[in-house]
Amino acid sequence: MTESAAIPQRFDGRAALVTGGGSGIGFGCAQRLLAEGAHVTIAGRNEVKLKAAVDALGERAQYVVADISDEDAVLRAVEIAGQPLGALHHAVANAGFGTGAPVLVHPLDSWKSVLDTNLNGTMLTLKHAGRAIAESGGGSIVAMSSIAGILTHRFMAAYNVSKAGIEMLVRTAADELGVLNVRVNALRPGLVPTDASVDLTDSPDVRQDYLNKMPIPRIGTTADIGAAAAFLLSDEASWITGVALSVDGGHHLRGGPNIDSIIESATSHDFVATVGLRM
């Protein structure tokens, strides 16, 4: 049996939207859904990156340029995602980013920016994709949380709060949308090498700190997350809704990472000393 033949075709005849699908975890999710037969629309802000991603993904993939913090753009993305098959069946609300700063000196503009994209953007995706999926007869949504939604990542308050908020949003949406035959779940990825996490994965000390806190001591891959997303989206998870699944090698069992050196290096000063908390 070939590798391609071994992959189940759980999404044959179904359409999916993946936000932030131009690279990283979103791209990995799009790859897996396409491999399982889906028609996939990836959405993001960088058209050059989206074009390259669609070229790599191949048939049954298309893209739409969209800022997910813009409601009109999200609505348009949802409409385009439903065009190949005349309906939308699945969505992965993946787009997001993080910035670092301690609470006592956190700039309000960067705080708002993180929450606007991560939390508000996920809400808008659930709002409009959820309606479209319900109108198609039902389906499923996966939102991208993080182990930062349950474990403190020091100096990453905005990111932590946005991911914790996503988990409550998922539980609330799951409670509301079940009657419409729409399931809503979340994933909590651990450390996965992407463009967004390069500072973490390229730092030997930080990388080792992550590994020391994993019962399964290896760095994750976008394929790991794509496989988990595909399971939660599929009919095999038809009695699962409102959950957040950690996909992190067990990192959530041992506490958050120490990324102080990355944050201090990125901002060219010692945050702890700045706020007068040096021990």
C-alpha positions as CSV (number, residue, x, y, z in Angstrom):
1,M,0.0,0.0,0.0
2,T,1.4,3.4,-1.0
3,E,1.6,6.3,1.4
4,S,-1.0,8.2,-0.5
5,A,-3.4,5.2,-0.6
6,A,-3.0,4.9,3.2
7,I,-4.5,8.4,3.8
8,P,-8.2,8.2,4.4
9,Q,-10.4,10.3,2.1
10,R,-12.6,11.7,4.9
11,F,-13.2,15.0,3.1
12,D,-14.0,13.9,-0.4
13,G,-16.8,16.2,-1.7
14,R,-16.3,18.8,1.1
15,A,-15.0,22.3,1.1
16,A,-12.9,23.9,3.8
17,L,-11.5,27.3,4.7
18,V,-8.2,27.7,6.4
19,T,-7.2,31.1,7.7
20,G,-3.5,31.8,8.0
21,G,-3.0,29.0,5.5
22,G,-0.2,30.5,3.6
23,S,2.5,29.0,5.8
24,G,3.3,27.2,9.0
25,I,0.5,25.4,10.9
26,G,-2.2,26.7,8.6
27,F,-0.4,25.3,5.5
28,G,0.0,22.0,7.3
29,C,-3.7,21.8,7.9
30,A,-4.5,22.7,4.3
31,Q,-2.0,20.0,3.1
32,R,-3.7,17.3,5.2
33,L,-7.3,18.3,4.2
34,L,-6.3,18.3,0.5
35,A,-4.6,14.9,0.9
36,E,-7.9,13.6,2.3
37,G,-9.9,14.9,-0.6
38,A,-11.1,18.4,0.4
39,H,-11.4,21.5,-1.7
40,V,-9.4,24.0,0.4
41,T,-9.4,27.8,0.4
42,I,-6.5,29.4,2.3
43,A,-6.9,33.0,3.5
44,G,-4.3,35.5,4.6
45,R,-2.9,39.0,4.1
46,N,0.2,38.2,2.1
47,E,-0.8,37.5,-1.5
48,V,2.7,36.5,-2.6
49,K,2.9,33.9,0.2
50,L,-0.7,32.7,-0.6
51,K,0.1,32.3,-4.3
52,A,3.2,30.3,-3.5
53,A,1.3,28.1,-1.1
54,V,-1.5,27.3,-3.6
55,D,1.2,26.4,-6.2
56,A,2.6,24.0,-3.7
57,L,-0.7,22.6,-2.6
58,G,-1.9,21.9,-6.2
59,E,-5.3,21.0,-7.4
60,R,-8.4,21.8,-5.4
61,A,-6.6,24.6,-3.6
62,Q,-7.4,28.3,-4.0
63,Y,-6.6,31.5,-2.0
64,V,-8.3,34.7,-1.0
65,V,-6.6,37.7,0.4
66,A,-8.2,38.6,3.7
67,D,-7.4,40.4,7.0
68,I,-9.4,38.3,9.5
69,S,-9.9,41.3,11.8
70,D,-12.0,42.9,9.0
71,E,-15.5,41.5,9.1
72,D,-16.3,42.2,5.5
73,A,-13.1,40.4,4.4
74,V,-14.0,37.4,6.5
75,L,-17.5,37.3,5.0
76,R,-16.0,37.4,1.5
77,A,-13.5,34.7,2.3
78,V,-16.3,32.4,3.6
79,E,-18.3,33.1,0.4
80,I,-15.3,32.3,-1.8
81,A,-14.5,29.1,0.1
82,G,-18.0,27.8,-0.5
83,Q,-17.9,28.4,-4.3
84,P,-16.1,25.3,-5.5
85,L,-18.8,23.0,-4.3
86,G,-21.6,25.4,-3.6
87,A,-21.3,25.0,0.1
88,L,-18.9,25.2,3.0
89,H,-18.4,22.3,5.3
90,H,-15.4,22.9,7.5
91,A,-13.1,25.8,8.7
92,V,-9.8,26.0,10.5
93,A,-9.6,29.4,12.3
94,N,-5.8,29.4,12.5
95,A,-4.6,33.0,11.7
96,G,-2.8,34.7,14.6
97,F,0.4,36.0,16.0
98,G,2.1,37.1,19.2
99,T,4.2,39.9,20.6
100,G,6.2,40.0,23.8
101,A,6.1,42.6,26.6
102,P,5.5,42.4,30.4
103,V,2.2,43.6,31.6
104,L,3.5,46.6,33.4
105,V,5.0,48.1,30.3
106,H,2.8,46.6,27.6
107,P,2.0,49.1,24.8
108,L,-1.8,49.3,24.4
109,D,-1.6,49.3,20.6
110,S,0.3,46.0,20.4
111,W,-2.1,44.5,23.0
112,K,-5.1,45.5,20.9
113,S,-3.5,44.3,17.7
114,V,-2.9,40.8,19.1
115,L,-6.4,40.4,20.4
116,D,-7.9,41.9,17.3
117,T,-6.3,39.3,15.1
118,N,-6.2,36.3,17.4
119,L,-9.5,36.6,19.4
120,N,-11.7,38.9,17.3
121,G,-10.5,37.3,14.1
122,T,-11.4,33.9,15.3
123,M,-14.8,35.1,16.5
124,L,-15.5,36.5,13.0
125,T,-14.4,33.3,11.4
126,L,-16.6,31.3,13.7
127,K,-19.5,33.7,13.2
128,H,-19.5,33.6,9.4
129,A,-18.1,30.2,8.7
130,G,-20.4,28.7,11.3
131,R,-23.5,30.2,9.6
132,A,-22.4,29.0,6.2
133,I,-21.6,25.5,7.5
134,A,-25.0,25.3,9.2
135,E,-26.7,26.4,6.0
136,S,-24.9,23.5,4.2
137,G,-26.4,21.0,6.6
138,G,-23.7,20.9,9.2
139,G,-20.0,20.3,9.6
140,S,-17.2,21.3,11.9
141,I,-14.8,24.1,12.9
142,V,-11.4,23.9,14.5
143,A,-9.9,27.0,16.2
144,M,-6.2,27.3,16.9
145,S,-5.5,27.8,20.6
146,S,-2.1,27.1,22.1
147,I,-0.6,25.6,25.2
148,A,-0.2,29.4,26.0
149,G,-4.0,29.3,26.6
150,I,-3.5,27.2,29.7
151,L,0.2,27.7,30.7
152,T,1.7,31.0,31.5
153,H,4.3,32.2,29.0
154,R,6.0,35.0,30.8
155,F,6.1,38.3,29.0
156,M,3.5,37.0,26.5
157,A,0.3,38.3,28.2
158,A,-1.5,39.4,25.1
159,Y,-0.9,36.1,23.3
160,N,-1.8,34.1,26.4
161,V,-5.1,36.0,26.9
162,S,-6.0,35.7,23.3
163,K,-5.6,32.0,23.3
164,A,-7.4,31.5,26.6
165,G,-10.2,33.6,25.1
166,I,-10.4,31.4,22.1
167,E,-11.0,28.4,24.3
168,M,-14.0,30.0,26.0
169,L,-15.2,31.2,22.6
170,V,-15.0,27.6,21.3
171,R,-16.9,26.2,24.3
172,T,-19.6,28.8,24.0
173,A,-19.9,28.4,20.2
174,A,-20.0,24.6,20.6
175,D,-22.9,24.9,23.0
176,E,-24.8,27.2,20.8
177,L,-24.2,25.5,17.4
178,G,-24.7,21.9,18.3
179,V,-28.4,22.2,17.5
180,L,-27.4,23.3,14.0
181,N,-25.2,20.2,13.5
182,V,-22.0,22.3,13.7
183,R,-19.2,21.1,16.0
184,V,-16.6,23.5,17.3
185,N,-13.3,22.4,18.8
186,A,-9.8,23.8,19.4
187,L,-6.2,22.6,19.2
188,R,-3.4,23.5,21.5
189,P,-0.2,23.2,19.5
190,G,3.1,23.0,21.4
191,L,6.4,24.1,19.8
192,V,6.3,23.7,16.1
193,P,8.9,25.3,13.7
194,T,7.3,28.0,11.6
195,D,8.2,31.4,10.4
196,A,6.5,32.8,13.6
197,S,8.4,30.6,16.0
198,V,11.8,30.8,14.4
199,D,13.3,32.7,17.4
200,L,12.2,29.9,19.7
201,T,13.3,27.0,17.6
202,D,16.6,28.6,16.7
203,S,17.6,29.3,20.3
204,P,19.5,26.2,21.7
205,D,18.6,27.1,25.3
206,V,14.9,27.7,24.7
207,R,14.6,24.7,22.4
208,Q,16.2,22.5,25.1
209,D,13.9,24.0,27.8
210,Y,10.9,23.0,25.7
211,L,12.3,19.4,25.3
212,N,13.0,19.1,29.0
213,K,9.4,19.8,29.6
214,M,8.0,17.2,27.2
215,P,7.3,13.6,28.2
216,I,7.7,12.9,24.4
217,P,10.8,14.9,23.9
218,R,10.7,16.1,20.3
219,I,9.7,19.3,18.5
220,G,6.4,19.1,16.7
221,T,5.7,19.4,13.0
222,T,3.0,21.1,11.0
223,A,2.0,17.6,9.9
224,D,1.3,16.7,13.6
225,I,-1.1,19.6,13.9
226,G,-2.7,18.9,10.5
227,A,-3.4,15.3,11.4
228,A,-5.1,16.4,14.7
229,A,-7.1,19.1,12.9
230,A,-8.3,16.6,10.3
231,F,-9.4,14.2,13.0
232,L,-11.5,16.8,14.9
233,L,-13.0,18.0,11.6
234,S,-13.9,14.6,10.4
235,D,-17.0,12.5,11.0
236,E,-14.8,10.2,13.2
237,A,-15.1,12.9,15.8
238,S,-18.8,13.3,15.3
239,W,-19.6,13.1,19.1
240,I,-16.8,15.5,20.1
241,T,-17.5,19.2,20.5
242,G,-16.3,22.0,22.8
243,V,-13.0,20.5,23.6
244,A,-9.4,21.8,23.3
245,L,-6.9,19.0,22.4
246,S,-3.3,19.5,23.4
247,V,-0.9,18.4,20.6
248,D,2.4,19.1,22.3
249,G,4.2,16.0,23.3
250,G,2.8,16.3,26.8
251,H,4.3,19.7,27.4
252,H,1.1,20.9,29.1
253,L,1.8,18.4,31.9
254,R,5.0,20.1,33.0
255,G,4.6,23.9,32.9
256,G,5.3,26.7,30.5
257,P,8.6,27.5,28.8
258,N,11.3,30.0,29.8
259,I,11.5,32.4,26.9
260,D,12.9,35.4,28.8
261,S,16.1,35.5,26.7
262,I,14.2,35.7,23.5
263,I,11.9,38.5,24.6
264,E,14.8,40.5,26.1
265,S,16.9,40.1,22.9
266,A,14.1,41.1,20.6
267,T,13.5,44.3,22.5
268,S,17.1,45.2,23.3
269,H,16.6,45.6,27.0
270,D,16.0,43.6,30.2
271,F,12.3,43.8,30.9
272,V,12.7,42.4,34.4
273,A,15.1,45.1,35.4
274,T,13.1,47.8,33.6
275,V,10.0,47.2,35.8
276,G,12.1,46.9,38.9
277,L,11.5,43.2,39.6
278,R,15.0,41.9,39.4
279,M,15.5,39.2,42.2
